[in-house]
């Protein structure tokens, strides 16, 4: 444990040991053994500086202390890095509203009913809503079994991956049913 209160006897011992040319490690060990204290080397240095016994200026160093030679910089053979602006500074691209793609059409005349007027078995294929304020209506023809759309709209909404996704869903459902049957 480091003590912060230096008595006059301790300070005088510090002054005498410095005059003899002892190092601060030796001084702290000598004072600790004589006075049964626990001063560290850093505490002895700090006290000596506060008493004005040592100066931190490099000009006051003894002549026997060698100065460090300066490092010479080696020639760099690396190519310079490209400077990139951070992501947060890069300008955000401007998005221009393009024309909506022309959708595939089918030869069916929708009934254009609103959502609240639809019955349970009506097609839910939406129409309208492209322009601001334009109402969204629905086809409302009788829907296909197992779908939300009538047969023409059902085939219109099929994409290239839709068939494989549906088959995969049926396969997993079949596996689950078989698993349930085994556990019963």
C-alpha positions in Angstrom: 0.0 0.0 0.0 1.3 3.4 -0.9 1.5 6.1 1.8 0.9 9.7 0.7 2.1 11.5 3.8 5.9 12.0 3.8 7.2 13.0 7.2 10.2 15.4 7.4 12.5 12.5 8.4 11.5 10.6 5.2 12.0 13.6 3.1 15.4 14.2 4.6 16.4 10.6 4.0 15.3 11.0 0.3 17.5 14.1 0.0 20.5 12.3 1.5 20.2 9.2 -0.7 19.8 11.4 -3.9 23.0 13.3 -2.9 24.8 9.9 -2.7 23.7 9.2 -6.3 21.3 6.3 -5.6 18.6 5.4 -8.0 14.9 5.9 -7.0 14.4 2.2 -6.7 17.3 1.9 -4.3 16.1 5.0 -2.4 12.5 3.6 -2.0 13.9 0.2 -0.7 16.2 2.0 1.7 13.5 4.3 3.1 11.0 1.4 3.4 13.5 -0.8 5.3 14.6 2.0 7.6 11.2 3.5 8.5 9.0 0.4 7.9 7.0 2.2 5.2 5.9 1.0 1.7 6.8 3.8 -0.7 7.1 2.9 -4.3 9.7 4.0 -6.8 7.1 6.3 -8.4 6.3 7.8 -5.0 9.9 8.6 -4.4 10.2 10.3 -7.8 7.1 12.3 -7.2 8.3 13.5 -3.8 11.7 14.4 -5.2 10.1 16.5 -7.9 7.8 18.3 -5.5 10.8 19.1 -3.3 12.6 20.4 -6.3 15.4 17.9 -6.0 15.1 16.6 -9.6 14.1 18.3 -12.8 12.4 16.6 -15.7 14.2 18.7 -18.3 16.3 16.7 -20.7 19.2 19.3 -20.5 19.8 18.4 -16.9 20.5 14.8 -17.7 24.0 13.5 -16.9 26.3 13.4 -19.9 26.7 9.7 -19.5 23.1 9.1 -20.6 23.1 8.3 -24.3 20.6 10.0 -26.6 18.5 7.8 -28.7 19.4 7.9 -32.4 16.6 9.1 -34.6 15.1 6.5 -36.8 15.5 6.9 -40.5 12.4 6.3 -42.5 12.8 3.4 -44.9 11.8 4.1 -48.5 8.3 2.9 -49.2 7.7 0.8 -52.2 4.0 0.5 -51.6 1.6 2.1 -54.1 -0.6 4.8 -52.7 -4.1 3.8 -51.5 -7.1 5.0 -53.3 -9.2 7.3 -51.1 -12.8 6.4 -50.9 -15.5 8.5 -49.2 -17.2 6.7 -46.3 -20.6 5.3 -47.0 -22.3 7.9 -44.8 -20.9 10.7 -47.0 -21.5 9.2 -50.4 -24.4 10.9 -52.2 -27.7 9.0 -52.2 -28.8 8.1 -55.7 -31.9 9.8 -56.9 -34.7 7.5 -57.8 -36.8 8.5 -60.8 -40.3 7.1 -60.9 -40.6 5.0 -64.0 -43.6 3.8 -65.9 -45.2 0.8 -64.4 -44.7 -2.4 -66.4 -47.5 -3.5 -68.6 -49.2 -6.4 -66.9 -50.4 -9.5 -68.7 -54.1 -9.3 -69.5 -56.7 -11.9 -69.8 -60.0 -11.8 -71.6 -62.4 -11.5 -68.7 -64.5 -8.4 -67.8 -64.2 -7.8 -64.1 -67.2 -6.9 -62.0 -65.3 -4.2 -60.1 -66.7 -4.7 -56.7 -65.2 -3.1 -53.6 -63.8 -5.3 -50.8 -66.9 -5.0 -48.5 -69.2 -6.1 -51.3 -67.3 -9.3 -52.1 -69.0 -12.6 -51.2 -67.2 -15.7 -49.8 -66.7 -17.4 -53.2 -65.7 -14.3 -55.2 -62.3 -13.7 -57.0 -60.0 -11.4 -55.0 -57.9 -10.2 -58.0 -57.4 -6.4 -57.6 -57.9 -3.7 -60.2 -57.0 0.0 -60.1 -55.1 1.9 -57.4 -52.3 3.0 -59.7 -53.1 6.7 -59.6 -53.5 8.7 -56.5 -57.1 8.5 -55.3 -58.1 5.8 -57.7 -60.3 3.2 -55.9 -59.2 -0.5 -55.8 -61.8 -2.9 -57.0 -61.9 -6.6 -57.4 -62.8 -9.1 -60.2 -65.6 -10.8 -58.1 -66.1 -13.7 -60.6 -66.6 -17.2 -59.0 -63.2 -18.3 -57.7 -61.4 -21.6 -58.4 -61.4 -24.2 -55.7 -58.3 -23.9 -53.4 -57.5 -20.4 -54.6 -58.4 -16.8 -54.0 -58.8 -16.1 -57.7 -61.0 -17.2 -60.6 -59.4 -19.7 -63.0 -58.1 -17.1 -65.6 -56.6 -14.9 -62.8 -55.2 -18.0 -61.1 -53.2 -18.9 -64.3 -52.2 -15.3 -64.7 -50.6 -15.1 -61.3 -48.6 -18.3 -61.7 -44.9 -17.5 -62.0 -42.0 -19.7 -63.2 -41.2 -20.8 -59.6 -44.8 -21.0 -58.4 -45.4 -24.6 -59.5 -42.3 -26.0 -57.8 -43.1 -24.0 -54.6 -46.7 -25.4 -54.6 -45.4 -29.0 -55.1 -42.9 -28.6 -52.3 -45.6 -27.3 -50.0 -47.8 -30.4 -50.8 -44.9 -32.8 -50.3 -44.1 -31.3 -46.9 -47.8 -31.5 -46.0 -47.9 -35.1 -47.0 -44.8 -35.9 -44.9 -46.4 -34.2 -42.0 -49.6 -36.2 -42.4 -47.7 -39.4 -42.6 -45.8 -38.5 -39.4 -49.1 -37.8 -37.6 -50.5 -41.1 -38.7 -47.5 -43.0 -37.3 -47.6 -41.2 -34.0 -51.3 -42.0 -33.5 
